[in-house]
Amino acid sequence: MTTTAPEPSAIGSHVAMPPCDHTPRPYSGPTREEVMAMRRQYINPTIFTLYHDPLMIVEGYMQYLFDETGRRYLDFFAGIVTVSVGHCHPKVVKAVQTQAETLQHATTIYLHPNFPLLAKKLASKMPKGAGLDVTYFTNSGSEANDLAVMMARLFTGHTDVIALRNAYHGGSPGSLGLTSHNTWKYPNTGDARVHHAINPDPYRSPFSGTPEEIATNSVEDIRDLIRYSTPGKIAAFICEPLQGVGGATHGAPNYLREAYAVARAHGGLCIADEVQTGFGRTGDHYWGFENFNVTPDFVTMAKGIGNGAPLAAVTTRMDIARSLTQRVHFNTFGGNPVSMAAGLAVLDVIDEEGIQQNARERGLELKAGLAQLQRGHALIGDVRGMGLMLGVELVRDRGTKEPAKSAALDVLESAREQGLLIGKGGLDGNILRIKPPMCITAADVEFALDVLDQAFSKAASA
């Protein structure tokens, strides 16, 4: 029998969690202890939980999540940036339900309207005149990045790829080679064709100077890598406009422009990994790369495009896309009608409900509030990011910038106790990752800032 826990606002918050008109269904499934026991016995041990005392989530509604007792949490991590327009958004749910009861699966060897309709919709969201209007659908961002690199190699005839330190591009064997030196600590997989350039993040750069000077010096590192570690020609340069797992780091506005120029001068194509930054999350623009006035040759996307559905994609130009016809390439579930229906509904909701504008407005409020907390808490070394993709780096000393690893865990746990769910990232796990569903309200921001204020105070005194 389910018991209802008190709302987190009754456990010590100064600002009450905003009211919610959704009542979760009574939960009658396996107990939390039974679920934990099944995981220990039957689930691969590499699958981990976030909190010291694992949280069991059984229901979601817009920006909120509910555990098995009915306790409500404000989700400021969006299922690792997967939920864009809200958990179980009614329009997305209806679209998926309607399609699931009509046709759940038909491979792309048959015609179905959802498949090209979503590709056409994505093309309409790309910069005008860029020619980015041909899409290949996959199931995950890892697959999308693998496919983009494959096409770049086929199109250019070159093999070497430049990625960034602290990047995350996926967990498949191929994308693991692109991923480097972040929280997950994936080593390079031994693929000598992938090289990792210095991250342009001005907060922890080995270079000194202004952010713009650091960006230019970081680009010179790309040039040196190409000169000393490749045949002088590359297939691709891949970069997240803002690093996700890395903690919302990014270079100065000139970085991507200069990096793209170097990559193209050496025969390479440019891949924008928009898995976490796309679909309006950065606020001012639909795509993260647009914040830096560049146009990539590939846009890879996943997570937010499906709002939880297994959906990802690679969009590129037709001349590049044709290169893939040199191979027989097929994805059984990529482009399936149910995921396509979810994607179409998500893109409609973003437009109809002003989701991008909300990300901009709430993001400005949230970042300003975090900057104010920084002035009152020495634990906060840096606040960065755009829109609703923000990072807060915690340090033991602002002068030495020694990572405050244990404090980040303390803040994570304290926030959870008060009903706020956030994430962490960065090489040392000392960066709070704040990336909520983009439907949050000003009242949600106020509550979250109050919770974090208390959590920082508690962590500093521990």
N, C-alpha and C positions, 0 to 999 in steps of 0.2 A: 504494500500500500504506500502511495506517495505522500510524503509530508512536505509542506511548503516552508522553505527557509525564509528568514526575514530579508527584505530588500537591503542591498548593500548600504544604502543611505542611512540605515538604522544602526550601522556598525561603526560609525565614527566620522563619516564625511561631513564637512562643513556645508557643502552645497549638495542638495538632494539630487539623486539621479532623476532626470526628466521623466515624467509619467509616460506610460505606454498603454495603448488601448488593446493590446493583444494579450489574451490569456492562454498560456501554454496548455496543451493537452495533458491529462494525467499520464504519467509514465508507468508502464506495467511490465517492462522487459527485464532482462537480466540485471542483477544488482551491480553496482559499481565494482564491488569486490569480485564478483563472478567474471565481469568483463576483464578486469586486470589479470585474473588467473588464466583466462583463455588466451590473452595476449602473451603472457609469459610462456605458455605451453605450445601455442600453435603459430605465433607470429614471429617472423625472422627478427632476431634480437637487435638488428641494426635500426629498427623502427623505434624511435624514442618519443617520449612525452616532454612537454615544455616545462611543467612545474614540478617542484619537489613532491608535492601532493597532487598527483595527476587529476586534471579536470575532466569530467565526463559531460559532454554536450549532446543533448538529444533533440533540440529544436532551435530553429532560428526564425527571426522575423525582422526584416529590414536591417537596422544597425544593431540589433540585439540578439543575444544568444541565451539559451536557458539550459540549466543542468537538470539532472534527473529528479531533483527535489522541487523544481520549478523556480529556482533562484535565477534572477535576471542579471546579465552582464552586458556592459556596453563594449562592443567589439571595435577596437582601434587597431586591429591587425588584419581584418578582412580575410581571414582564412589564408594568411600569407599573401595578401594582395590579390586574392582570387575573386572575391566578391566585390563587384564594382557598383551595382545599382541597389544592393540590399539583399539580405538573405531572404529567399523565397518570395521575391518580388512577384506580386499577383499576376502581372502581365507575362512575365517570363514563365512562371509556373503553368499558366493556362496554355501558352504556346507549346510547351513541352508535353503537357498532358494530351492536348488535342492531336499532336503529331504522333505520340506514342500509341494512341488508340487507333490511329489510322494506318501507319506504316512505320515500324521501328527500325528496319534496316533494309537498305537496297544499295549495293555497291555502286560505285561511279561508272560501271560499265553499262548501267541503265540511266535513262534520263529521269530527273526529278527536279521540280522547280526550285526547291530550297537552296540547292547547291549553287547554281549560277546567280540566284538572287542575292545571296550573301556576298559573293565575290563582287558583284556589281555595286552593292552598297559600300563595301570596303573601298573600292576604287574611287567612289565619290568623296571619300573622306581624306584622300591623299592630296598633297599640294597640286594646284592646278598647273598643267603643263609639264609635270614631272615624268609622265609616262608610267607611273606606278599603278598599273591597272590589271595585272594578271596574278592570280592567287592560286596557291596549292594548299589545301587544308590537311592538317595533321591532327594528332590527339594531344600533343604536349609541346611545350616550348623547347625541350631538348631535341625532339624530332625536327622542329622548325629550324633550329639553328644548324643541326646536322645537314639538313637539306639545302639551306642557303650556302653553306660552305661547299657542299658538293657541286652546286650549280656554278659557284664562283670559280672553282677549279676547272670545271668543264669549259666554261666560257672563256677564261683567260688562258688556259693551257699551263698555268703555273700551279704550284702546290703549297707554297708557304703562306701561313696566316699569322697576322699580328693581332693579339688580344691584349688586355690590360691586366696588370696585377690587381688583386682584390676583386676580380670579376667573378660573376656567376652566370654561366650560360647553359646549365643543365647537368643531368646526372647520367646520361647515356654514355657508352664508351667513347663516342666521338666528341660529344660536347664536354665531357670531362677534361679533354685535352685543352679546351678553351678556358675552362674554369681554373682560377688560380688564387691561392693565398687569401681566402676569406674565412669566415667562421667555420665553414665545413672542412677547411684544411685539406682539400683535395690536392695531392701532388700532381704535377704534370704526368700524364700517362705514358710518357716515353716517346710520344710522337714528336720527332725532331722537326717536323714541319710547322709546329705551332710555337710561337715566340711571344713572350709577355713583356710588354713595355711598362715603364714607370707610370704609376697612377698620377694624374694631374691634380689630385686633391690638394689644395693649398694648405690644409691644416697639418698634414703629416708628410709633406713632400721633402725629399732630401735636398731640394733646391731652395734657395732663398730668393727674396724679392717680392714684387707684387704678384697677385694671383695671375695676372696676364703674363708676367715674365716667367713664372713657374710653368704656365701652360706651354709657352714657347719652348722652354728647356725640355719639357716632357715630350714635346713633338720631336725635338732633336734626338731623343733617345730612340724614337721609332726609326728615324733616319739611320742612326748607328746600327740598330738591329738589322735593318735591311742590308746595310753595307757589309757588316761583319758576319752575319749569321744566315744569310739567304744567298741565293744565286744573283741577287740584285733585282729580282722581279718577285712580286707576291701575288697571291690569288685574292686575298681579302684582308681588310681591317675590320674587326668587329668590336663594338663598344655599346654599352648601355648609356644612354644620355645622362641618366642618373643611376649610379650603381644601387641595386636593390639590397641583396644580402650584404653588400659592402657597407651599407649604412647611409644611403642617400648622398654619397659623395659625388662630386662632379667638378670638372675643370672650369676655368674662367671662360667667358663667352667666345674667346678666340680659339679655344683648344680644338674643338671638333672641326672648325673651318680649316685650320692649319693641318690637322692630322689627316683629314680627308684629302687635302691637296697633295701631301707627301705620298699617301697610299696610291692615289691615282697616277702620280708622276712615275711610280714604279710598277705600273700595270695592274694595280689591284682594284677591286670593287669594295664598296663600303656598305657594311651591314649595321643597321640600327636595331639593336635588341630592345624592343618595346614591350616585352612581356609584362613588366611592372609599371612602365611609365605611360603606356598608351591609353587611349579612350578618354582623354580629358583629365587624367589624374593630376597632371602638373598645373592645371588651372587655366593658364593663359592660352594654351594651345591643345589641340586634340592629340598631337603626338609630341613626345619628349624632344625629339630632334629639332622640332620647329622653334624651340626656345633658343637655339644656337644658330639659326639662319643657315642651315645646311640641308641638302637633299641627298639621302642615301640611295644606293642602288637596290638594296633589299630592306624591307621592313618585316621583322619577325615579331609575332605576337602570340599570346596565350593568356591564361588566367582570366583577366577581366573581360575578355571577349565573350566568354560563355557564362560568366557569373556563377561558376561552379561546375558547369558542364565540361566534359573532356574535349576541349576544342582549342586548336591553335592553327596558325597559318603563316605562310610566307608570301608576301606580295612583292613583285618585281616588275621589270619591263618585259615586253614580249620578246625582244631580241635576246635577252638573257634567259628567259623561260624556255625558249626553243632549244637551248643547249641540253636540257634534260632529256630531250628525245633521243640523244645518243645512247641512253640507257633505258632499260625496261624498269620503270619505277612505279610501284603500286602500293596503296595504303588501304587495307581492307575497311577500316572504320573511318578514315579521314573523309569528311564530306557526308557523313551519315545524316539522314533527314532530321533526326531528333536534335542532334547538336546544332545543325544548321538553323532549326527553328528557334533554339535558344539564342544563338548569335543574332539572328534577325530581330528578335524581341529586345535583346539588350541594347542594340544600336538604336532602336526606336525609342526606348525609354530614356537613353542619354539625351536624345534630341527633345523629346516631348516634355521632360521634367526638368530641363535646365541643369542636368547633372554636372556638366563641365563648369558652368558658372558657379554652382554651389561649391564645387571643389576649390575654385579660386577664392571665393569669399570666406568660406570656413577655413581654408588653408592660411589665408592672411591673418585671420583672427587667432588661429592656433599658433602660428609661427611667432606672432607678436607676443602672445602670452608666454610661450616658451622662452623667448628672449628676455622677457621680464623676470621669469623664474631664474634665468641664468645670472641676472644681476644680484639675486638674493641667495644663490646657492653656489658655493665655490666648487662643488662637485661637477657642475656642468662646464665642460671645456668648450664645446662648440654646438651651435644650433644651425642646421642647414636643411636645404631641400626646397621644393617648390610645390605649391598647391597642397594636396593631401598625400604627399610623399615626403615625409620629414624624418630627419635623424637627429638624435641628441647624444653627443659623445660625452661620456663620463670619465673624468680623470681624477687621480689622487692629488695631483699638483698641476696647476695651470702653467707653471713655468717649465717643468720637465715633461708635461703631458703624459705622465705614467698612467697607463690604462687602469681604470677602476673596475676591474672585472667583478669582484664580489659585490660591489655596490650596485652594479647593473642588475645582478640577480636579486639583490635585496629589493630594489625598486620594482622589478618585475613581479615579485611575490607580494609586496605590499599593495601594489595597484590591483592585483587580482583579488586580494582580500577585501578591497573596497568596491569591487565590481567593475574594474576597468581592465581590459585585456590588451596588452601591447606585445611587441616582439623585441628581439635583440639581434645584433649582427656585428659585422666587422671582424677583422683578424683575431682580435682578443675578446670578442663577445662583450665589448663594453659600450656598444652603441645601441640606444633604444630606437627601435624602428616603429614609427607611428604612421600607419597607412590604413585608415578606416574605410568602410564602405562610403561611397561618395554622396550618400543621402543623409549624412549626419546634419544636425541642427546647431544653431548657435548655443542653445542650452546644453547640448552634448559637449561642446567645446568647453563651456564654463565648468561643467562637472569634471571633465577630464583634467583640466588644468588644476583644479582644486585637489583632486586625488594625487596628481603628480607632485604638487607642492608638499603635501603631507608625506608622500613616499620619499622625496629627496631629503626632507628633514630627518625622517626616521633612519634612512640609510647613512646619513652623515654622522649620526650619533651612535651608530652600531659599533 
